[in-house]
Amino acid sequence: MSTARATLTLYGRAWCHLCDDMRAALEPLLAEFGATVEVIDIDTDPALEARYNELVPVLAFEGGELCRYRFEEGPVRAALTRRAASARG
Protein backbone atom coordinates (compact mmCIF):
# COMPACT_ATOMS: atom_id res chain seq x y z
CA MET A 1 0.00 0.00 0.00
CA SER A 2 1.42 3.38 -1.03
CA THR A 3 1.10 6.34 1.33
CA ALA A 4 2.80 8.81 -1.01
CA ARG A 5 0.73 11.83 -1.95
CA ALA A 6 -0.54 11.98 -5.49
CA THR A 7 1.35 14.52 -7.59
CA LEU A 8 -0.09 15.96 -10.76
CA THR A 9 2.07 17.77 -13.30
CA LEU A 10 0.98 21.03 -14.88
CA TYR A 11 2.92 21.95 -18.01
CA GLY A 12 2.57 25.61 -18.82
CA ARG A 13 4.22 28.97 -19.25
CA ALA A 14 4.87 31.74 -16.77
CA TRP A 15 2.93 34.28 -18.86
CA CYS A 16 -0.04 32.00 -19.70
CA HIS A 17 -3.36 33.10 -18.18
CA LEU A 18 -4.98 29.75 -19.06
CA CYS A 19 -2.24 28.05 -17.04
CA ASP A 20 -3.03 30.31 -14.08
CA ASP A 21 -6.73 29.53 -14.48
CA MET A 22 -6.10 25.78 -14.53
CA ARG A 23 -3.92 25.97 -11.45
CA ALA A 24 -6.58 27.92 -9.56
CA ALA A 25 -9.37 25.54 -10.62
CA LEU A 26 -7.26 22.58 -9.52
CA GLU A 27 -6.72 23.85 -5.97
CA PRO A 28 -9.98 22.51 -4.43
CA LEU A 29 -9.29 18.98 -5.71
CA LEU A 30 -5.72 19.13 -4.45
CA ALA A 31 -7.04 20.00 -1.00
CA GLU A 32 -9.80 17.39 -1.12
CA PHE A 33 -7.45 14.54 -2.07
CA GLY A 34 -4.33 15.78 -0.26
CA ALA A 35 -2.57 15.90 -3.62
CA THR A 36 0.12 18.23 -4.90
CA VAL A 37 0.91 19.78 -8.24
CA GLU A 38 4.30 20.25 -9.84
CA VAL A 39 4.25 23.22 -12.20
CA ILE A 40 6.74 22.98 -15.05
CA ASP A 41 7.47 25.99 -17.24
CA ILE A 42 7.96 24.50 -20.69
CA ASP A 43 9.98 27.53 -21.79
CA THR A 44 12.86 26.33 -19.58
CA ASP A 45 13.27 23.08 -21.53
CA PRO A 46 13.55 23.01 -25.35
CA ALA A 47 12.22 19.44 -25.54
CA LEU A 48 9.12 20.31 -23.51
CA GLU A 49 8.63 23.52 -25.50
CA ALA A 50 8.76 21.52 -28.72
CA ARG A 51 6.35 18.91 -27.35
CA TYR A 52 3.71 21.18 -25.79
CA ASN A 53 4.24 24.63 -27.37
CA GLU A 54 0.68 25.88 -28.08
CA LEU A 55 -1.05 23.02 -26.22
CA VAL A 56 -0.56 24.48 -22.75
CA PRO A 57 -1.75 24.20 -20.16
CA VAL A 58 -1.54 20.43 -20.01
CA LEU A 59 -2.35 18.59 -16.80
CA ALA A 60 -0.82 15.12 -16.53
CA PHE A 61 -0.91 12.36 -13.94
CA GLU A 62 0.95 9.06 -13.77
CA GLY A 63 2.08 9.26 -17.37
CA GLY A 64 -1.26 10.23 -18.88
CA GLU A 65 -2.75 13.52 -19.97
CA LEU A 66 -5.91 14.49 -18.07
CA CYS A 67 -6.77 17.77 -19.77
CA ARG A 68 -5.36 20.57 -21.86
CA TYR A 69 -6.29 24.21 -22.46
CA ARG A 70 -9.07 24.19 -19.83
CA PHE A 71 -9.50 22.38 -16.51
CA GLU A 72 -11.88 19.42 -16.67
CA GLU A 73 -12.89 18.27 -13.21
CA GLY A 74 -14.29 14.87 -14.26
CA PRO A 75 -11.08 13.25 -15.52
CA VAL A 76 -9.01 14.75 -12.73
CA ARG A 77 -11.43 13.63 -10.01
CA ALA A 78 -11.62 10.13 -11.54
CA ALA A 79 -7.82 9.79 -11.63
CA LEU A 80 -7.39 10.98 -8.05
CA THR A 81 -10.22 8.73 -6.86
CA ARG A 82 -8.60 5.70 -8.52
CA ARG A 83 -5.26 6.60 -6.98
CA ALA A 84 -6.82 7.00 -3.52
CA ALA A 85 -8.63 3.66 -3.83
CA SER A 86 -5.46 1.83 -4.86
CA ALA A 87 -3.52 3.44 -2.00
CA ARG A 88 -6.11 2.14 0.48
CA GLY A 89 -5.59 -1.33 -0.57
N, C-alpha and C positions, 0 to 999 in steps of 0.2 A: 504494500500500500504506500503510495507516494503522498507526502505531506507538503511537498513544494508548492508554492503559490503558482497559479497559472500566470503566464506572462504573454501578453499579446504584443505584436510588433506593428507599429504605425510608421509606414514609409511616407515621407512628405518633404516639404521644403519650409524653410524658416519664414518665407514671405507669403505662404499659401493660406488664404483665409478659409478655404475648404478644409485644410488640414487642421486648423484651429477649431473649426466647427465640429469636425469628427472627434477630436480629442475631448472637447467639452461634452458632446453627446454621450461619449463612452464612460465618462466619470461615474454616473450612477450604477452602471453594471460592474465597474471595477470595485466599487464600494460594496455592492451586494454580494459579490462572489469572493471578495478578498483578493482580487487579481491585481496585477500591475501591467503597465504598458511601457514598452521601450520605444522611444521616439527616435527614428533614424532620419537624419537629413540626407537625402539622396545626393545633394549637391556636393557632399564631402567625399563621395566615392564614384569615380567615373563608371564603374561597372553597374552600380545601382542607378545612376543617372541614365545610362543607356537602356537599362531594363525597364524602368518605371516612367521616366521623363514626364509626359503629359497625362499619365494615368493616376497621379497622386491626388488625394491621399489613397493609400492602399493599407487595409488592415489585415494582418495575417496572424495565424495561430497554428502552431504545431505543423508547420510546413504547408499549410493551405491558406488560400486567400478567402477571407470572409466577406469583404466588401471593398469597393473602390468608389471614388468621387464623393459619395454620400454615405453616412452611417445608416446601416440597416440593423435594427435591433434583433430581429428574428434569428438570423444566422449566428450572430454573436452570442445571444442568449443560449441557443441550442448547443454551440460548441462549449461554452463554459459549463452548462448543465451536464453535458457528457463527461467533461473533465472532472467535475465534482463527484459525479456518480462513480467513476472509475477509481478516484482517490479514496472513496469510502470503502471500496472493497469489491 
